[in-house]
């Protein structure tokens, strides 16, 4: 596994919050010819993603090509994501991640962690899951995945394990932990904001109110991964002997400089003192100016496959919204359901399906404004429905484009789309079952 791919996780981390809001424009009237085109392009892309007959990046680039050529979205809407500030954030974080490897900082941190957790695969996995879930409860989960990915890969190498054995579980752990607080997941913040505007009499969810759902999900996830790793963890994808021979550079003072810059960017991310894009690019440039890495190394650290995959598929969010396809699906579902529990289950299923094919923040922004008037009109509390949609969008595991964390580990873990379906389906069921058991009891349907 290349060091470049390692930090590709960093890229997707911040991509979602900023881009998803840009991807969601007010839905227009349903245009059935365009709806059919959107579904056709989506089906073709799904087939190509799962079979990988052509490279993933090529498939993602063909999506905006097809949607703009067929007139579903404009040329600007098709390609605007490639020039979005979130893409620059990704590029900056990729380069910053390369600096942690070039100086040996990531390897040094990995050594410290292994000294505490040992070389046991199960202990390392559980340790990493709990650590990332805890961080995701206080920071955006995508950002946590991005900033910890280089360390997780280095930990795997030092323990003579394939990164594929650890990366996907830790990406899922970021989603688990992100469900614990308001800031852990972008969908939670979006849902809370819409709730405050459309149903102010019900107030907003408190910062840790999400923990009623997120904490049990996190604990169950850690326990099941520890007890059944054979069934829940992807197989080895790299030669262990290759991992043993990875060269660890001795960066000297540059290692500590890179580490300081790295944590400075984290602080900026957590506090908002500096905009994400500016912080990421400034951190990368400082690493070059301080000679922690060369410009050539920085450029080599960018994984364009990840950038193209996420940016290309964001055009599908534009198309689903502009053509009216997303609203059409949601309207059809809710118009045929009246029982609160059935409506609750159906909305979560629709949300999960949409989230697996488009931005989870965009899905939340589409579904929440739709369900609040329905709940109020039926004299039901909107709280359980809004929480259910937010958690269904946040805890989504079956495709690499469902969440930024999933996207980030795709290349470093050498995973396929089928891997996400195979290992994510179980967690999708677990998350759905917990929603049914917990959410209606904590937030009753009747006000």
C-alpha positions in Angstrom: 0.0 0.0 0.0 1.3 3.3 -0.9 1.8 6.1 1.5 -0.1 8.3 -0.9 -3.2 6.3 -0.6 -2.9 6.4 3.1 -3.8 10.0 3.4 -6.4 9.9 0.8 -8.7 9.4 3.8 -7.8 12.9 4.8 -9.3 14.3 1.7 -12.8 13.0 1.8 -13.0 13.9 5.5 -13.8 17.5 5.0 -15.3 17.1 1.6 -18.7 16.2 2.8 -19.8 19.0 5.1 -18.9 21.8 2.7 -19.8 20.2 -0.6 -23.0 18.6 0.5 -24.6 22.0 1.3 -23.5 23.3 -2.1 -24.9 20.2 -3.8 -28.4 20.7 -2.4 -30.3 23.3 -4.3 -34.0 23.9 -4.0 -35.8 21.0 -5.8 -37.6 21.9 -9.0 -40.7 20.4 -10.5 -40.4 16.7 -11.4 -39.2 16.2 -14.9 -40.0 12.6 -15.7 -37.7 12.3 -18.8 -34.8 13.6 -16.7 -35.8 11.3 -13.8 -35.5 8.3 -16.1 -32.1 9.5 -17.3 -30.9 9.9 -13.8 -32.0 6.4 -12.8 -30.4 5.0 -16.0 -27.1 6.7 -15.3 -27.2 5.6 -11.7 -27.9 2.0 -12.6 -25.0 2.0 -15.2 -22.7 3.6 -12.7 -23.6 1.0 -10.0 -22.9 -1.8 -12.4 -19.5 -0.4 -13.3 -18.7 0.4 -9.7 -19.4 -3.2 -8.5 -17.8 -4.9 -11.5 -14.9 -2.5 -11.8 -14.7 -3.3 -15.6 -13.2 0.2 -15.9 -11.3 2.1 -13.2 -13.4 3.7 -10.5 -12.2 7.2 -11.3 -13.2 6.8 -14.9 -16.7 5.7 -13.9 -17.1 8.7 -11.6 -16.0 11.1 -14.3 -18.4 9.6 -16.8 -21.3 10.3 -14.5 -21.1 14.2 -14.8 -20.3 13.7 -18.5 -23.5 11.8 -19.1 -25.7 14.0 -16.9 -24.6 17.2 -18.5 -24.5 15.8 -22.1 -28.1 14.5 -21.7 -29.3 17.9 -20.3 -30.2 16.8 -16.8 -27.9 19.4 -15.2 -25.9 22.2 -16.6 -22.2 22.0 -17.4 -21.4 24.2 -14.4 -23.4 22.0 -12.1 -21.7 18.9 -13.5 -18.2 20.1 -12.9 -18.5 22.7 -10.1 -17.5 20.1 -7.5 -14.1 19.7 -9.0 -13.3 23.3 -8.2 -15.0 23.3 -4.8 -13.1 24.5 -1.8 -13.7 21.0 -0.3 -11.6 19.5 -3.1 -8.7 21.9 -2.2 -9.2 20.8 1.4 -8.7 17.2 0.4 -5.6 18.0 -1.7 -4.1 20.0 1.2 -4.8 17.2 3.7 -3.3 14.6 1.3 -0.1 16.6 1.1 -0.1 17.1 4.9 -0.5 13.4 5.4 2.5 12.7 3.1 4.6 14.9 5.3 3.8 12.8 8.4 5.2 9.8 6.5 8.1 11.5 4.9 9.4 12.6 8.3 8.5 9.4 10.2 6.0 11.2 12.5 3.2 8.7 11.7 5.4 5.8 12.3 6.6 7.2 15.7 3.0 7.6 16.8 2.2 4.1 15.7 5.0 2.7 17.7 3.7 4.5 20.8 0.2 3.1 20.3 1.4 -0.5 19.7 3.5 -0.3 22.9 0.2 0.2 24.7 -2.1 -2.1 22.8 0.5 -4.9 21.9 0.6 -6.7 18.6 -2.7 -8.6 19.0 -4.9 -7.9 16.0 -8.1 -7.9 18.2 -6.7 -5.6 20.8 -5.3 -3.2 18.2 -8.6 -3.2 16.4 -10.7 -2.6 19.5 -8.3 0.1 20.7 -8.4 1.8 17.3 -12.2 1.6 17.1 -12.8 3.0 20.6 -10.2 5.8 20.0 -11.7 6.9 16.7 -15.2 6.7 18.0 -14.3 8.8 21.0 -12.6 11.4 18.8 -15.6 11.4 16.4 -17.9 12.3 19.3 -16.2 15.7 19.6 -14.9 16.3 16.1 -16.4 15.7 12.7 -16.1 12.0 12.0 -14.8 12.6 8.5 -12.1 14.8 9.8 -11.1 12.2 12.4 -10.8 9.5 9.7 -8.6 11.8 7.7 -6.2 12.8 10.4 -5.9 9.3 11.9 -5.6 7.3 8.7 -1.8 7.7 8.3 -1.4 6.5 11.9 -3.7 3.6 11.5 -1.9 2.4 8.4 1.5 2.8 10.2 0.1 0.8 13.2 -0.9 -2.0 10.9 2.5 -2.1 9.3 4.4 -2.1 12.5 2.1 -4.9 13.8 2.8 -6.8 10.6 -0.9 -6.7 9.7 -2.5 -5.8 6.4 -4.2 -2.3 6.6 -7.2 -3.9 5.0 -7.9 -5.7 8.2 -8.2 -2.5 10.2 -9.2 0.4 7.9 -12.8 -0.5 7.1 -13.7 -1.2 10.7 -12.2 2.1 11.8 -14.1 3.9 9.1 -17.3 2.3 10.4 -16.2 3.3 14.0 -16.0 6.9 12.9 -19.6 6.7 11.8 -20.5 5.0 15.1 -18.9 7.7 17.2 -20.2 10.5 15.0 -23.7 9.5 16.1 -22.9 10.4 19.7 -23.0 14.2 19.5 -24.3 17.1 17.4 -21.0 17.9 15.8 -19.9 14.3 15.1 -21.8 14.0 11.8 -22.8 16.6 9.2 -26.3 15.1 8.9 -26.9 15.7 12.6 -26.1 19.4 12.3 -28.2 19.8 9.1 -31.2 18.0 10.7 -31.0 20.1 13.9 -30.9 23.3 11.9 -33.9 22.4 9.7 -35.9 21.3 12.8 -35.3 24.6 14.5 -36.6 26.5 11.5 -39.6 24.3 10.5 -40.8 23.2 14.0 -39.4 25.8 16.5 -42.0 24.8 19.1 -40.2 21.4 19.5 -36.8 23.1 20.1 -33.6 21.4 19.0 -31.7 18.3 20.0 -29.1 18.8 22.7 -25.4 18.4 22.0 -25.2 14.8 23.5 -28.9 13.9 23.0 -27.8 11.9 20.0 -25.8 9.6 22.4 -29.0 7.8 23.3 -28.5 6.1 19.9 -24.8 6.6 19.1 -23.4 5.3 22.4 -25.1 1.9 22.2 -24.2 1.6 18.5 -20.5 2.3 19.4 -20.4 -0.2 22.2 -22.2 -2.9 20.3 -19.8 -2.3 17.3 -16.7 -2.6 19.4 -18.0 -5.8 21.1 -19.0 -7.5 17.9 -15.8 -6.7 16.1 -13.9 -8.2 19.1 -16.0 -11.3 19.2 -16.5 -12.1 15.5 -13.5 -10.6 13.6 -13.5 -13.6 11.2 -16.9 -12.6 9.8 -16.8 -8.8 10.2 -13.3 -7.9 9.1 -12.1 -8.0 5.4 -9.4 -10.5 4.5 -5.7 -9.6 4.1 -5.1 -7.8 0.8 -1.3 -7.3 1.1 1.7 -9.5 1.6 2.7 -9.3 5.2 6.3 -9.7 4.3 6.0 -6.5 2.2 4.7 -4.6 5.2 7.7 -5.8 7.3 10.1 -4.1 5.0 8.6 -0.7 5.0 11.4 1.9 5.5 10.9 4.2 8.4 12.6 7.6 7.8 14.4 9.4 10.6 13.1 12.9 10.2 14.9 14.3 13.2 13.7 17.9 14.0 11.6 17.8 10.9 9.5 15.0 12.3 8.5 17.2 15.3 7.9 20.2 13.0 5.6 18.1 10.8 3.8 16.8 13.9 3.4 20.3 15.3 1.9 21.5 12.0 -0.3 18.5 11.8 -1.8 19.1 15.3 -2.1 22.8 14.5 -4.4 21.9 11.6 -6.4 19.7 13.9 -6.9 22.5 16.4 -8.0 24.8 13.6 -10.4 22.2 12.4 -11.9 21.7 15.9 -12.1 25.4 16.9 -12.9 27.0 13.5 -10.2 29.6 14.1 -9.1 29.2 10.4 -11.4 28.0 7.6 -10.8 24.3 6.8 -9.5 24.9 3.3 -7.1 27.6 4.3 -5.9 25.5 7.3 -5.3 22.4 5.2 -3.4 24.2 2.4 -1.5 26.4 4.8 -0.4 23.3 6.7 0.8 21.6 3.6 2.7 24.7 2.4 4.3 25.1 5.8 5.6 21.5 5.6 7.2 22.3 2.2 8.7 25.6 3.4 10.1 24.0 6.5 11.6 21.3 4.4 9.6 18.5 6.0 9.0 17.3 2.5 9.7 18.4 -1.1 7.2 19.8 -3.5 7.6 16.6 -5.5 6.7 14.5 -2.5 3.7 16.7 -1.8 2.4 16.3 -5.3 3.0 12.5 -5.2 0.9 12.3 -2.0 -2.3 13.3 -3.7 -4.5 10.4 -4.6 -6.5 11.7 -7.6 -8.7 8.6 -7.7 -10.3 9.6 -4.4 -10.8 13.2 -5.5 -12.4 12.2 -8.8 -14.6 9.5 -7.2 -16.1 11.8 -4.7 -16.3 15.0 -6.9 -17.7 13.1 -9.8 -20.5 11.4 -7.8 -21.5 14.7 -6.2 -23.0 15.6 -9.6 -25.5 12.8 -8.9 -26.8 14.8 -5.9 -27.4 17.8 -8.2 -29.2 15.5 -10.7 -31.3 13.7 -8.2 -32.5 17.0 -6.7 -32.9 19.1 -9.8 -34.8 16.4 -11.8 -37.1 15.8 -8.8 -36.1 12.1 -8.6 -35.2 12.3 -4.9 -38.4 14.1 -4.0 -40.5 11.8 -6.2 -39.2 8.8 -4.3 -39.8 10.3 -0.9 -43.3 11.6 -1.8 -44.3 8.3 -3.2 -43.3 6.5 -0.1 -44.9 8.8 2.5 -48.1 9.1 0.5 -48.8 5.4 0.8 -48.0 5.1 4.5 -50.0 6.4 7.5 -49.1 4.3 10.5 -46.3 6.1 12.5 -44.1 3.1 13.0 -44.4 2.0 9.3 -43.8 5.6 8.2 -40.8 5.7 10.5 -39.3 2.5 9.2 -40.0 3.5 5.6 -38.4 6.9 5.9 -35.3 5.3 7.4 -35.1 2.8 4.6 -35.5 5.5 1.9 -32.8 7.6 3.6 -30.4 4.7 3.8 -30.9 3.9 0.1 -30.4 7.5 -1.0 -27.4 7.9 1.3 -25.7 5.0 -0.3 -25.8 6.7 -3.7 -25.4 10.3 -2.9 -24.1 12.6 -0.2 -25.5 11.8 3.3 -25.8 15.5 4.1 -27.7 16.1 0.8 -30.0 13.2 1.7 -30.7 14.7 5.1 -31.4 18.1 3.6 -33.9 16.5 1.2 -35.7 14.2 3.6 -36.0 16.3 6.8 -38.0 19.2 5.2 -40.3 16.6 3.6 -41.1 14.7 6.8 -41.6 17.6 9.3 -44.8 18.9 7.6 -46.1 15.4 7.3 -45.6 14.7 11.0 -47.1 18.0 12.1 -50.1 17.5 9.8 -50.7 14.1 11.4 -50.4 15.6 14.9 -47.2 13.6 15.5 -44.0 14.8 17.0 -41.4 15.4 14.3 -38.5 14.6 16.7 -38.4 10.8 16.2 -38.7 11.1 12.4 -35.9 13.8 12.2 -33.7 11.8 14.5 -34.3 8.6 12.5 -33.5 10.3 9.2 -30.3 11.9 10.6 -29.0 8.6 12.1 -29.9 6.6 9.0 -27.9 9.1 6.9 -25.0 9.2 9.4 -24.8 5.4 10.0 -24.5 4.2 6.4 -22.0 1.5 5.4 -22.8 -0.3 2.2 -20.9 1.8 -0.4 -17.7 3.8 -0.4 -19.6 7.0 -1.3 -22.1 6.7 1.5 -19.9 8.7 3.9 -16.6 10.6 3.6 -15.0 8.1 6.0 -16.0 5.2 3.8 -14.5 7.0 0.8 -11.2 7.7 2.6 -10.3 4.1 3.3 -11.3 2.7 -0.2 -7.8 2.9 -1.8 -5.6 2.5 1.2 -7.5 -0.7 2.1 -7.5 -1.9 -1.5 -11.3 -2.5 -1.1 -13.9 -3.1 -3.8 -17.5 -1.9 -3.9 -18.5 -5.4 -3.2 -16.5 -5.4 0.0 -18.6 -2.5 1.3 -21.8 -4.4 0.4 -20.6 -7.6 2.0 -19.3 -6.2 5.2 -21.5 -3.1 5.5 -24.9 -4.9 5.1 -24.6 -6.4 8.6 -23.9 -3.0 10.2 -26.8 -1.5 8.2 -29.1 -4.1 9.8 -27.6 -3.5 13.2 -28.0 0.3 12.9 -31.6 0.0 11.6 -32.6 -2.4 14.4 -31.2 -0.1 17.0 -33.1 2.8 15.5 -36.4 0.9 15.9 -35.6 -0.1 19.4 -34.3 3.2 20.8 -35.5 6.2 18.9 -39.4 5.8 19.3 -38.9 5.1 23.0 -36.7 8.1 23.7 -38.6 10.5 21.4 -42.3 9.2 21.3 -44.4 9.7 18.2 -47.2 11.4 20.2 -46.2 14.9 21.4 
